[in-house]
Amino acid sequence: MKKILHVIGGMDRGGAEMYIMNSLRNLDLKKYQFGIATFMPSHSGERFDFEDELEKMGVKIYRVKDNRFKHPRRFIRDIAKIVREDGYDTVHSHIDFMSALSLAGAKKGGATKRIAHSHGTNNEKLNSRIVRVISVYLRRRLNKLATYRIACGEAAGQFLFGKKYEYTVIHNGIDLKKFRFNSNTRLKMREECGFDEKDVILLNIGRLEKVKNHERLIEIFGDYSRKHKNAHLIIIGDGSLHDELENVIASERLGDKVILLPAQANPERYYMMADVFVMPSLFEGVPTVGIEAQACGMKCLFSDKVPVETKLIGTSEFIPLNGDWLSHIKPIENKKRIDAVKEPKVQEYDIKNTVKKLEKIYEA
């Protein structure tokens, strides 16, 4: 049985976290024994969103101190200790440039297979000149330590690994059957939430952090709702800016129009209920929520900072952050919503196909 250790900040709901969970749910757990090393607290301060499910799978969760910046050698030592004492032969790291540290710990602990995985196309910490200089060193170190490199898309691969090193693109696979549009689910959800078919519902799902640009989202919706009295916005997610976002919603007097919900275990119900998915992010990799929304046949509006490779169906559009979003908010009639899971580009994100690529690396 191969022993594989994932390294990631935490296991609450997020893009990289969902990638890990979707992979684990579809890998043969009789062939692999997994552990997950984390260094950030849960958004609730207690157990991670996925902790119960992981424990049922037999996945061991390790909590190490976040010494990445102040004491990087200690962080390396802590990862090495886990690898050495519990006998992990593979370390799969998901922490951007800091994977240089986790892979250094992997090598020190004796892991012969060291995987760096890129999930993004930028990092807000790179606004600092010092961090940019350090990132150059970390990229060089990362590429030397990694025996395999994986990226969620071409842009993400170029961002973390550069042009000199080869990497494998493995899409953030999802269970397509789960996200196939169902008109009955749409009607039932609208009824439960107090909406009818005349209401126009905009949807955003993502961490409540600066990179997701929720202030711009509220601005876009505020302008739209003033012209369309039957418009509503649902925001789903957890994060450090929750209270600040609530204040923005209140100050714009949109409290009766905007619904702010915590991360949901079954987001597909909201994709089916809503009309337009709006994502004015400052940057993204290939966002899993964008893939899910398109698999559900939604009209999707992405900022032009989202990689163009995210586009899977014809109704998806990319708009400049300060561009004219309002004229593009044109809901698709319920009866005209396509069965998007049959689309060739959407099929590429079928978890059954993407997990096979991951298995080839684990088995190499």
Stockholm file with secondary structure:
# STOCKHOLM 1.0

chainA/1-364         MKKILHVIGGMDRGGAEMYIMNSLRNLDLKKYQFGIATFMPSHSGERFDFEDELEKMGVKIYRVKDNRFKHPRRFIRDIAKIVREDGYDTVHSHIDFMSALSLAGAKKGGATKRIAHSHGTNNEKLNSRIVRVISVYLRRRLNKLATYRIACGEAAGQFLFGKKYEYTVIHNGIDLKKFRFNSNTRLKMREECGFDEKDVILLNIGRLEKVKNHERLIEIFGDYSRKHKNAHLIIIGDGSLHDELENVIASERLGDKVILLPAQANPERYYMMADVFVMPSLFEGVPTVGIEAQACGMKCLFSDKVPVETKLIGTSEFIPLNGDWLSHIKPIENKKRIDAVKEPKVQEYDIKNTVKKLEKIYEA
#=GR chainA/1-364 SS CEEEEEECSCCSSSHHHHHHHHHHHHSCTTTEEEEEEECSCCTTSSSCTTHHHHHHHTCEEEECCCCTTTCHHHHHHHHHHHHHHHTCSEEEECSGGGHHHHHHHHHHHTCSEEEEEECCSCCGGGGSHHHHHHHHHHHHHHHHHCSEEEESSHHHHHHHHTTTSCCEECCCCBCGGGGSCCHHHHHHHHHHHTCCTTCEEEEEESCSSGGGCHHHHHHHHHHHHHHCTTEEEEEECCCTTHHHHHHHHHHTTCTTTEEEECCCSCTHHHHHHCSEEEECCSCCSSCHHHHHHHHTTCEEEEETTSCGGGCCSTTCEEECTTSCCGGGCCCCCGGGCCCGGGSHHHHTTBHHHHHHHHHHHHHC
#=GC SS_cons         CEEEEEECSCCSSSHHHHHHHHHHHHSCTTTEEEEEEECSCCTTSSSCTTHHHHHHHTCEEEECCCCTTTCHHHHHHHHHHHHHHHTCSEEEECSGGGHHHHHHHHHHHTCSEEEEEECCSCCGGGGSHHHHHHHHHHHHHHHHHCSEEEESSHHHHHHHHTTTSCCEECCCCBCGGGGSCCHHHHHHHHHHHTCCTTCEEEEEESCSSGGGCHHHHHHHHHHHHHHCTTEEEEEECCCTTHHHHHHHHHHTTCTTTEEEECCCSCTHHHHHHCSEEEECCSCCSSCHHHHHHHHTTCEEEEETTSCGGGCCSTTCEEECTTSCCGGGCCCCCGGGCCCGGGSHHHHTTBHHHHHHHHHHHHHC
//
